[in-house]
Amino acid sequence: MKIGLSLSGGGARGIAHIGVLAALEEANIFPEVISGTSAGSIVGALYASGMKPKKMLEIFKQSSLFRTINIGLPISGLTKLTYLRDQLAKNIKEDNFEHLQRKLFVAVTNLNKGEEEIIDSGALFDVIVASSSIPLVFKPVIINNQTYVDGGLMRNMCVEPVKEMCDFVIGVNVMPHVHLGNKGVDSMVDIAFRGFDLVIWSNSQFDMALCDIIIEPRELMDYTILSFHKAQAIYDIGYEATKVKIASIQNKMEQVMP
């Protein structure tokens, strides 16, 4: 059986993906095909390169992969994800999709065409950075004269290409849909975050329906997309949410066994 894994975007909440991978491996479940958007693409690339979850968590704890080093020109007001690219180069041997140990698909948004794109070949690092470039926060990435930003803008989960290659697909959505009280939407910042969450949740529905099972920890909504200083707590949420679903995952896998 070939197992696929689709990792959604979600900023700091994406650290939960590492906990998911740790719990899956403990149960001897090893995905061979990965797709990722934004933070999911970072974790997906590290895992596809052969890195173990424990090492990934160490990297996120030691230094936020979204730390901003090069400040953009005042006229743009945006920052570059230079530090993220440097960390990818430091921890992944080759800047190339084809040199990864597992198949990887990454979702990005092409601003020029106004379309989503799924990339799985060629240079790797710039694509990961582009997929992680949250609009209005980080500078877009120019690839082949096209301007790219966060894949979550149009497709926060990228399941279709994984589904085509795998017998069983596990989806991990770290942007769950939950009801909020008035205190959750009583400031401009709260409203902005809530609006962002709803847009992302809406464009994830089609792909989530393609998954054989979904891991969607509701506790992650207690954290924002910028809560990188809470890495261990977010990791633990992903780990525990997966542990309680292991039996269900194994049962469903048996049902679709070729």
WOPEPE-V520645 format. One record per residue. OMEGA is omega in radians with two decimals (999 if undefined). NEAR is the number of other C-alpha atoms within 8 Angstrom. D_LAST is the distance of its C-alpha to the last C-alpha in Angstrom with 1 decimal. Layout:
omega | near | d_last
OMEGA | NEAR | D_LAST
OMEGA | NEAR | D_LAST
This chain:
omega | near | d_last
3.07 | 7 | 6.9
-3.07 | 10 | 9.8
3.09 | 13 | 12.1
-3.12 | 16 | 14.9
3.11 | 14 | 18.2
-3.07 | 16 | 21.0
-3.10 | 17 | 24.5
2.98 | 20 | 27.3
-3.14 | 18 | 30.9
3.14 | 12 | 33.5
-3.10 | 10 | 36.2
3.11 | 12 | 36.8
3.13 | 14 | 34.2
3.08 | 14 | 31.7
3.09 | 15 | 32.6
3.12 | 14 | 30.3
-3.13 | 14 | 27.3
3.08 | 15 | 28.4
3.08 | 16 | 28.3
-3.13 | 13 | 24.8
3.13 | 10 | 23.7
-3.13 | 11 | 25.7
3.11 | 12 | 24.1
-3.11 | 13 | 20.5
3.08 | 9 | 21.4
3.13 | 7 | 23.2
-3.13 | 7 | 20.0
3.04 | 6 | 18.3
-3.03 | 7 | 16.3
3.12 | 7 | 17.0
3.13 | 9 | 16.4
3.14 | 10 | 16.4
-3.06 | 14 | 17.4
2.93 | 16 | 20.4
-3.12 | 18 | 22.6
3.05 | 20 | 25.9
3.07 | 22 | 29.1
3.14 | 21 | 32.5
3.09 | 15 | 32.3
3.12 | 16 | 28.5
3.10 | 18 | 29.0
3.13 | 12 | 31.2
3.14 | 14 | 28.9
-3.14 | 13 | 26.0
3.13 | 11 | 28.1
3.14 | 13 | 29.3
3.13 | 11 | 25.8
3.11 | 13 | 24.6
3.13 | 11 | 27.6
-3.11 | 9 | 26.6
3.12 | 9 | 28.9
-3.12 | 7 | 28.2
-3.12 | 11 | 28.7
3.13 | 7 | 31.9
3.11 | 8 | 33.5
-3.12 | 12 | 32.6
3.11 | 13 | 34.3
-3.13 | 8 | 37.4
-3.13 | 9 | 37.7
3.13 | 12 | 37.6
-3.06 | 10 | 40.1
-3.12 | 6 | 42.5
3.13 | 7 | 42.8
3.11 | 9 | 41.4
3.12 | 8 | 39.5
-3.13 | 7 | 41.2
-3.08 | 9 | 44.7
-3.12 | 10 | 47.0
-3.11 | 9 | 49.3
-3.14 | 8 | 50.7
-3.12 | 8 | 52.3
3.10 | 10 | 52.3
-3.14 | 7 | 55.6
-3.09 | 6 | 57.3
-3.13 | 4 | 57.0
3.14 | 6 | 53.3
-3.08 | 7 | 53.1
-3.14 | 12 | 49.7
3.12 | 12 | 48.4
3.07 | 11 | 46.2
-3.12 | 15 | 43.1
-3.10 | 9 | 44.6
3.10 | 11 | 43.8
-3.13 | 11 | 40.1
3.12 | 11 | 40.0
-3.14 | 8 | 42.0
3.07 | 9 | 39.6
3.13 | 10 | 36.6
-3.13 | 11 | 38.6
-2.98 | 7 | 39.5
3.09 | 7 | 36.1
-2.98 | 9 | 33.9
-3.03 | 6 | 35.0
3.10 | 7 | 34.5
-3.02 | 10 | 35.1
3.10 | 11 | 32.3
-3.03 | 12 | 28.7
-3.13 | 6 | 27.8
3.10 | 8 | 28.9
-3.12 | 13 | 26.6
3.11 | 7 | 24.1
3.11 | 11 | 21.3
-3.11 | 11 | 21.0
3.01 | 14 | 23.2
-3.13 | 13 | 24.2
3.12 | 16 | 27.5
3.08 | 20 | 29.1
3.09 | 18 | 32.8
3.10 | 16 | 35.4
-3.10 | 13 | 37.7
-3.14 | 10 | 41.1
-3.11 | 8 | 42.7
-3.06 | 5 | 40.2
-3.07 | 7 | 39.4
2.98 | 9 | 35.7
3.04 | 11 | 32.6
3.07 | 9 | 31.1
-3.05 | 9 | 27.8
-3.13 | 9 | 28.7
-3.14 | 9 | 26.4
3.12 | 8 | 28.9
-3.13 | 7 | 32.4
-3.00 | 9 | 34.6
-2.93 | 10 | 32.9
-3.13 | 11 | 35.7
3.12 | 10 | 37.5
3.11 | 11 | 34.3
3.12 | 13 | 33.5
3.12 | 13 | 37.2
-3.12 | 15 | 37.2
-3.10 | 18 | 34.1
-3.05 | 14 | 36.0
-3.11 | 15 | 39.4
-3.12 | 8 | 40.1
3.13 | 9 | 42.5
3.07 | 6 | 46.1
-3.12 | 8 | 45.5
3.12 | 11 | 44.5
3.01 | 13 | 45.5
3.12 | 10 | 43.1
3.13 | 11 | 41.8
3.09 | 8 | 42.9
-3.13 | 8 | 40.4
3.11 | 4 | 41.5
3.07 | 5 | 44.3
-3.08 | 9 | 41.9
-3.05 | 11 | 42.2
3.04 | 15 | 39.2
-3.10 | 18 | 38.7
3.11 | 15 | 36.2
-3.12 | 19 | 32.9
3.12 | 16 | 33.0
-3.12 | 10 | 35.8
-3.10 | 10 | 33.5
-3.06 | 14 | 29.9
2.97 | 16 | 29.5
-3.04 | 17 | 25.7
-2.99 | 18 | 23.9
-3.02 | 14 | 20.3
-3.10 | 8 | 19.8
3.10 | 8 | 19.5
3.14 | 16 | 17.0
-3.11 | 13 | 14.8
-3.06 | 6 | 14.9
-2.97 | 9 | 13.7
3.08 | 12 | 11.1
-3.05 | 12 | 7.9
-3.08 | 13 | 10.2
3.05 | 15 | 14.0
3.10 | 13 | 16.8
3.10 | 15 | 20.2
-3.14 | 12 | 23.5
-3.13 | 13 | 26.6
3.05 | 14 | 29.9
-3.06 | 14 | 32.0
3.13 | 11 | 31.4
3.14 | 8 | 33.4
3.07 | 6 | 36.1
3.12 | 4 | 39.4
3.01 | 7 | 42.5
-3.13 | 6 | 46.0
-3.14 | 6 | 49.0
3.13 | 6 | 49.5
-3.13 | 8 | 46.3
-3.06 | 11 | 47.7
3.06 | 8 | 51.4
-3.14 | 6 | 52.0
3.13 | 7 | 51.5
3.12 | 6 | 49.1
-3.13 | 10 | 47.1
3.13 | 11 | 47.0
3.14 | 8 | 45.8
-3.13 | 9 | 43.0
3.11 | 9 | 42.0
3.11 | 8 | 42.1
-3.14 | 8 | 39.9
-3.09 | 10 | 37.3
3.09 | 9 | 37.3
-3.13 | 9 | 36.9
-3.13 | 14 | 33.9
-3.11 | 12 | 32.3
-3.08 | 7 | 32.8
3.13 | 10 | 31.2
-2.97 | 11 | 28.0
-3.12 | 8 | 27.1
-3.09 | 7 | 25.1
3.12 | 11 | 22.8
-3.13 | 11 | 22.5
3.14 | 6 | 21.2
-3.09 | 9 | 18.2
3.06 | 13 | 17.1
3.05 | 9 | 14.6
-3.13 | 8 | 17.3
2.99 | 10 | 20.9
-2.99 | 11 | 23.3
-3.06 | 10 | 26.7
-3.11 | 11 | 29.6
-3.13 | 8 | 32.6
-3.14 | 6 | 34.9
-3.14 | 12 | 34.7
3.03 | 9 | 37.1
-3.12 | 5 | 39.8
3.11 | 8 | 39.7
3.12 | 10 | 40.5
-3.12 | 9 | 38.9
-3.09 | 7 | 41.8
-3.09 | 10 | 41.5
3.13 | 9 | 40.7
3.13 | 5 | 43.2
-3.01 | 7 | 40.9
-3.08 | 13 | 38.1
-3.13 | 8 | 37.6
-3.14 | 7 | 37.6
3.05 | 12 | 35.1
-3.10 | 15 | 32.8
3.12 | 10 | 33.1
3.11 | 13 | 32.1
-3.13 | 15 | 28.8
-3.09 | 15 | 28.2
3.14 | 10 | 29.1
3.13 | 12 | 27.2
3.14 | 13 | 23.9
-3.10 | 9 | 24.8
-3.13 | 7 | 25.2
-3.07 | 9 | 21.7
-3.13 | 10 | 19.8
3.13 | 7 | 19.0
3.11 | 7 | 17.9
-3.12 | 9 | 15.6
3.11 | 8 | 14.0
-3.14 | 8 | 13.8
3.10 | 9 | 12.2
3.12 | 9 | 9.6
-3.10 | 7 | 8.8
-3.10 | 6 | 8.8
-3.12 | 8 | 6.2
-3.14 | 7 | 3.8
999 | 4 | 0.0
